[in-house]
Amino acid sequence: MTRHHYPLEPFFGKIIGPFERFLRQTTAGGIVLMGMMLLTLIVASSPWGDTYRHLWETPVLIGIGGGHLEMSLHAWVNEGLMALFFLLVGLELKREIMVGELASLRIAALPVAGAIGGMLAPAIIYHLFNPSGEASAGWGIPMATDIAFAVGILVLLAWRIPRNLIIFLTALAIADDLGAVLVIALFYTQTIDINLLGAAIGLIGLLFLCNRAGIRYALPYAVLGILLWLALLKSGIHATLAGVILAFTIPARPIYTPQQFEEHLDEMKKELRAKADHSEP
């Protein structure tokens, strides 16, 4: 079979090929993250630092019909993209809890216990150094783990770290971040909209009902997930929680049990044999 060669195909292949090979590497995400961190530190410390900071405060508006949502570029990353990040990490963690390294309750409890200790110890140390004054209110700042950097570093070192350790640290980072979000909601949020919080709880209930009903279409979960994100955002609670909640309500079990799948295969074999026998002269 003759393959058609276009004049510019080899040229673009030479340019795009290295990028495609790089993106296929498991360490690509970690390398990009670390590279962007270094670039950000350089730019923020340069004469263009003020311009860089003002750029992140640029308002970005998204609207559909009569409704719209306006936030700074910084807020869209923190509240929007991080919710998607939590969704992806939450799906991976859910798989490990169901059929992987964290399937045992005893093993799954270990990263949660580690996260609790990882939150309490920094807060206590901070309080010992800042027992009074305005700075004493900042005890919640050192409690959170930067999960994006934690996962990025783990990805970079994945070839030297055992898989079960990577899963443990990822679970610990997620539990730690969820705990920090709860601390912010309980101790640092000035006002929480109870009505929107109630709506968010109702949406969570609908997501669990969809799961229990065996609904496997993506659209209902996408719509309810977006509504949950909006409800949490407007209620005053960190909207990244929506990503984790959505991850744990999306169905992960197969449609057929192993026994049902085997029975289905047997039926197909019988049908094929019957057709083969019928077609023989």
N, C-alpha and C positions, 0 to 999 in steps of 0.2 A: 504493500500500500504506500503510495507516494505522499510524502508530507510536504505541504506548501510552505515555502520560506518567504517571509515578507522582508523587504529591504531593511526596515528599522528593527526587526526582531532581535538580531544578535547584539545590536547596540544597546537596546533597553535591557536585554538579558545580562549584559556585563555590568550595568548600573544597578539594577534591581536585585540581581542574583545574590550578591553578598548580604543585602539587607534581609532577604528571605531566609538565607541560611542562618543569619544571626537570630532572627525571631523564632526559629525552630528550636533553638537551644533552651534548655530549662533554666539557665542562669540569665536569660535576656532581661527579664523583668527586674531582677535584683541589680544588674549592671546599670540599666537605665535609671533606676531609682537613686542609686549612689551617685551616678554622674550628675543627675539633676540637683541633688543635694549640694554637691561641691560647687556647681555652677551658681546656684542660688546664694550660697555663702559669699562667693566672689562678687557677684553683682550687688548684693545687699550691702556689702562693705565698701563698695566703690562710690565714686561721685554720682552714679546713677541710682543709688540706693533709694532716695526719696521718690524718684519716678517709678521705680519698681514697686514700692509700697503703695503708691497711689493707683498703680495699675490694678492691683488686687482689690481695691475698693471701688472699681468701676461698676456701676449698677447694670445688671442684666435682667431684662424683663422677658418673661414667656407668658403669652396669653392665648386663650382659645375662646372665641366668641366674646362675651362680655366679661369673662373672668380673666384675671392675670395674676402672676406672682413675680414680684421684683425683689431680688437680693443682690448683694455684691458678688463679684466673681469669686472672692474668698469664701463666702457663705455657700455658693453653689458647689464648690469643691468639698467643703467640710460636711455639708448636709446632704448633698445629692450624690456625688461620685463616691463618697465614702460609704453611703448606704448600699450602692452596687457592690463595692468591695466586700462589705460585710455579708452581702447575699452570697457571693461566690465562695468566700471562706466558710460561711455557715453551711453551705451545701456539702463542701468537702468534709467538714467536721461531722455533719449528720451521717454521711456515709460511713465514717470511721466508727461512730457510735452504734450504728445498726449492724454492720458486718465486718468492721475492721478492728484496729488496735484498741479502741475504747468500748468494745461491745460488752465488756464486763463492768458491772456497776462499781465494783471496788477499784478498778483501774481508772474508770471515768471520774471518780470522786477525787483522785489524786491531783490533777491539774486545777480543779476547783479549790481544793484546800491550799494549793500553792498560790493561787491567785489571791485568796483572802489574806494569806500571810504577806504577799507582795504588795497589798494595798495598805494593810495595817502598819507594817514596819516603817515605810517612808513617812506616813502621816504622824506616827509617834515620834520619830526622829525630828521631823520638822517642828512639831510642837515643843519638843525639848529645847530647841534653839530659838524658838519664837513663842514663848509662853504668853506674851501680852503685846499690846500695841496693835497698830493697823495690820502689820504683817502676819499676825496670828491667824487671821481669817483665811490665809492661803494654804492651810494644811491639806486641802484636797488636790492641790496642783500636782504634787509628786506621786499621787496614787495611780495615775493611769499609765499603762504601757502603750507606747506608740506602735500599734499593731502592724501598720504598713511597713515601718522600718524593721520590726522584728521578723516579719515574714520575708522581707526582702533580703535580709542578712542570712536567714535560714536557706533561702533559695540559692544564694551565692555559695554557701558551704554545704549544699545538699550532698555532694559527692563524698564528703568527709564525715558526715553526721549520719548515724543510724536513723532509719525511717521512723521508728517508734519514738525517738527523741524529738524529731521534727513535729510529729503529730501532738506529742505532749506539750511542747512549747507553744504551738499554735492554739491548742485548746486553752492553755493557761492565759495567753494573750487575749483571747476572746472573752474569757470569763472576767479577766481583770478590767478590760474596757467596759464590759456591761456593768460591772460593779461601780466603776467610775462614773458612768452615765447616771446610775441611780443616785450616787452621792450628789452629783450636780443638780439633779431634779429635786432632791429632798432638802439640800442645804444651801444651794446657790441660786436657784430659780426664784425670782421675786414673786411672780404670779403664775399659777397654772390654771388654764381654762378647763374647768371641770366638765363642761358640756362636751367640748372636743375630746377630752380624755375619755369620757364615756362612749363617744362615737368610735374612738380608736379601739376600745375594748370590745365593742360590738362587731367591728370589722375583723378583729382577731378571732372572735367566735365564729364568724362566717367562714373565715379561712380554714379553721379546724373542721367545720361542718363539711366544707368542700372536700377536705382530705378524707374524712370518715365516710363520705358518700361515694368515694372512689372516682371523683371527677379528675380526669387527667389532661384536660385541655389547658393550654397555657393562658388563654385569654382571661378566664375568670380570676386566676391568681395574679395576673399582671394588673388588671383593673383594680382589684381589691388591694393589692400591694401599693399602688400609686395613691389610692384614697387613704390608706393607712399612713403612708409617708406624709401626706398633706395634713392629716389630722394630728399626728404627733408633732409636726413642725409648728403648726399654729397653736397647739395646746401649751407649748413652752418646754416640751421634753425633746431631748436630742433625737432627731429624725432618723439617725443611723440604726436605731433599734428596729425600724421597720424591715431593714435588710435581714437581720438575724431572725426575726419572727417569721418573715416570709419563707426563709430557707427551711425552717423547721416545720412548716405547714405544707410545703410542696411534697406530693407523694414521691416516695423513693422505692417502695416495694414493687416488684414486677406484677403484671396483671394476672399471670398464672403462677400457681405454686409449682414446685418441681414435679409433684405427682400429677397435677392437671396437665402440665406440659408433656409429660411422658404419655399420658392417656391420649392427648391430642395427636402426638406423633404416631402412636399405634393405629389410631383411626385413619390417619393419612396413608400409612403403609398398607392397610387393608384396602383402601380405596384404589391405590395405585396397582396393587396386585390384581384386584377385580377388573380394572380397566385393561391391564396387560393380558389377563386370561381371556377377556372378551375379544380383544383385538387379534389374538392368535387364530390362524385358519383352521 
